Amino acid sequence: MRSPCIPNEYQPEVQEMLKKLGYRFELRSLTHPKVAPSGSSITIMSEWKNSGVAPSYYPYRVAYRFVDSSGNVEKQEETSREVLDWLPGETRMGDAPVIAINDDITVPVLAGEYDLQIALVNDLGEAKIKLAIDMPQEKNWYTISTITVN
């Protein structure tokens, strides 16, 4: 026997509840230099929050990539930062903690303007997680900003 469908009038509430199940990683802020010398190291500062109700049980890592105007990935760099300790914490008494990260990454050697993209990747470097942010994305790689390499 099958249960009845949820009436359309309740769909918004159901969809909102489903957003809260499991982990829900939000990128709250990200800052970086707008211009960098070719092949140099830059610091990317980001703040994250797990607004879900559970931690991740898989050690996804923060990764960045630089994509040129033709859509080619010029450089991808994974960090050692894992999400296992990004615990949810929102209760009636307060919000989930904000996780602040400083990542040092190397920009491409070729000069040009690049889209800076971010993702949470598995051990194979595949972006498997949808982030809780409203930004353009392709295959779970989110375009966050641009950077000029000279």
Backbone torsions as a table, in degrees:
resi	resn	phi	psi	omega
1	MET	NA	135.4	-178.0
2	ARG	-102.1	141.2	177.9
3	SER	-76.3	157.1	-179.0
4	PRO	-69.7	156.1	177.1
5	CYS	-66.7	152.3	176.6
6	ILE	-75.5	127.2	-179.3
7	PRO	-59.1	147.0	-179.2
8	ASN	-54.0	-35.2	-177.5
9	GLU	-64.3	-22.3	179.7
10	TYR	-98.1	-5.3	-176.2
11	GLN	-57.4	-44.9	179.1
12	PRO	-57.6	-41.4	179.7
13	GLU	-67.2	-40.8	179.0
14	VAL	-63.9	-45.2	179.4
15	GLN	-61.9	-39.5	178.2
16	GLU	-65.0	-40.4	178.2
17	MET	-65.0	-41.6	-179.7
18	LEU	-62.4	-29.8	177.6
19	LYS	-63.9	-25.0	-175.5
20	LYS	-88.5	-13.7	-178.3
21	LEU	-74.3	142.7	178.5
22	GLY	72.2	-155.5	176.5
23	TYR	-89.1	157.6	179.8
24	ARG	-150.6	95.2	-174.2
25	PHE	-87.3	121.8	178.0
26	GLU	-109.3	129.8	169.6
27	LEU	-87.4	111.1	-174.5
28	ARG	-85.2	-36.7	178.3
29	SER	-158.6	157.1	177.2
30	LEU	-153.1	128.5	177.1
31	THR	-130.6	148.3	179.4
32	HIS	-161.9	163.7	175.2
33	PRO	-63.6	144.0	178.7
34	LYS	-80.0	-24.0	-179.6
35	VAL	-132.5	141.1	179.1
36	ALA	-145.5	145.0	175.0
37	PRO	-67.2	147.6	-180.0
38	SER	-51.4	128.8	176.0
39	GLY	72.7	6.0	-177.3
40	SER	-83.7	169.0	177.0
41	SER	-98.2	136.2	176.0
42	ILE	-124.7	158.6	175.2
43	THR	-104.3	127.2	174.7
44	ILE	-108.0	122.5	178.7
45	MET	-104.1	128.3	-179.8
46	SER	-137.1	155.1	175.8
47	GLU	-126.4	132.4	-176.1
48	TRP	-125.3	160.4	177.0
49	LYS	-148.9	137.5	172.4
50	ASN	-97.7	99.2	-177.0
51	SER	-92.1	9.5	176.4
52	GLY	-83.7	-158.1	-178.3
53	VAL	-119.8	5.0	-178.9
54	ALA	-145.2	156.2	173.6
55	PRO	-81.4	170.2	170.1
56	SER	-83.9	141.4	177.3
57	TYR	-103.5	9.2	178.0
58	TYR	-122.2	137.5	-174.2
59	PRO	-79.5	61.3	174.9
60	TYR	-60.7	148.6	-179.1
61	ARG	-120.7	152.1	174.8
62	VAL	-73.6	134.9	178.3
63	ALA	-138.1	152.1	178.9
64	TYR	-126.6	152.5	170.7
65	ARG	-147.1	154.6	179.9
66	PHE	-110.6	123.5	-176.0
67	VAL	-118.6	128.1	-178.3
68	ASP	-79.2	177.7	-175.5
69	SER	-65.6	-17.9	177.2
70	SER	-89.8	-1.4	-179.4
71	GLY	88.3	8.7	179.1
72	ASN	-86.0	136.7	175.8
73	VAL	-78.8	112.6	-179.3
74	GLU	-82.2	-36.6	-178.1
75	LYS	-156.3	139.6	174.5
76	GLN	-129.5	135.8	-179.6
77	GLU	-137.8	126.0	177.5
78	GLU	-97.5	145.7	177.0
79	THR	-98.5	172.4	176.7
80	SER	-91.1	-0.8	-177.4
81	ARG	-73.7	117.3	-179.6
82	GLU	-102.5	158.7	-176.5
83	VAL	-93.7	2.4	-175.7
84	LEU	-57.9	-31.0	-179.2
85	ASP	-98.9	12.3	175.9
86	TRP	-85.8	80.0	-172.9
87	LEU	-83.4	146.1	173.3
88	PRO	-73.4	159.3	-179.3
89	GLY	-159.4	6.8	-178.2
90	GLU	-70.5	127.3	177.3
91	THR	-134.9	-177.5	176.1
92	ARG	-65.3	-18.9	-176.2
93	MET	-92.8	-15.0	-178.1
94	GLY	179.3	178.2	-177.9
95	ASP	-89.1	165.8	174.2
96	ALA	-64.8	149.2	180.0
97	PRO	-67.0	150.2	175.7
98	VAL	-93.9	131.0	-179.3
99	ILE	-100.4	116.1	-179.5
100	ALA	-97.1	132.1	-176.8
101	ILE	-130.9	137.7	170.0
102	ASN	-118.3	116.6	179.9
103	ASP	-113.7	130.5	173.6
104	ASP	-98.1	118.5	-179.6
105	ILE	-130.1	158.7	-178.9
106	THR	-98.5	132.1	179.0
107	VAL	-81.4	163.2	179.2
108	PRO	-60.1	159.7	177.2
109	VAL	-80.2	-35.8	179.9
110	LEU	-72.7	130.0	178.3
111	ALA	-69.0	150.5	177.4
112	GLY	153.2	-179.7	176.2
113	GLU	-101.9	132.0	-175.6
114	TYR	-126.6	145.5	165.9
115	ASP	-77.9	132.4	174.2
116	LEU	-95.1	121.6	-179.0
117	GLN	-117.0	153.8	-179.7
118	ILE	-133.7	149.7	178.2
119	ALA	-156.8	164.6	167.3
120	LEU	-105.1	122.1	-171.9
121	VAL	-116.2	157.2	175.8
122	ASN	-89.6	-170.6	-177.8
123	ASP	-64.1	-20.5	179.3
124	LEU	-93.1	4.0	-179.3
125	GLY	79.4	14.3	-179.2
126	GLU	-92.2	133.4	178.4
127	ALA	-81.6	106.2	-174.7
128	LYS	-109.5	-6.4	-172.4
129	ILE	-109.7	131.2	171.2
130	LYS	-84.7	127.4	179.2
131	LEU	-86.7	156.5	179.9
132	ALA	-90.1	59.3	177.9
133	ILE	-136.5	153.7	-179.6
134	ASP	-103.2	78.0	-179.3
135	MET	-134.5	155.4	176.4
136	PRO	-60.8	138.4	179.3
137	GLN	-146.5	154.2	174.1
138	GLU	-137.1	117.7	-179.4
139	LYS	54.8	42.4	176.4
140	ASN	70.0	14.7	168.8
141	TRP	-99.6	120.4	-174.7
142	TYR	-101.2	126.3	176.2
143	THR	-80.1	114.0	-174.0
144	ILE	-100.6	-36.4	-171.5
145	SER	-163.9	-177.6	171.6
146	THR	-123.2	156.8	176.9
147	ILE	-143.3	140.1	178.1
148	THR	-101.4	126.4	177.4
149	VAL	-107.4	126.3	179.9
150	ASN	-128.6	NA	NA
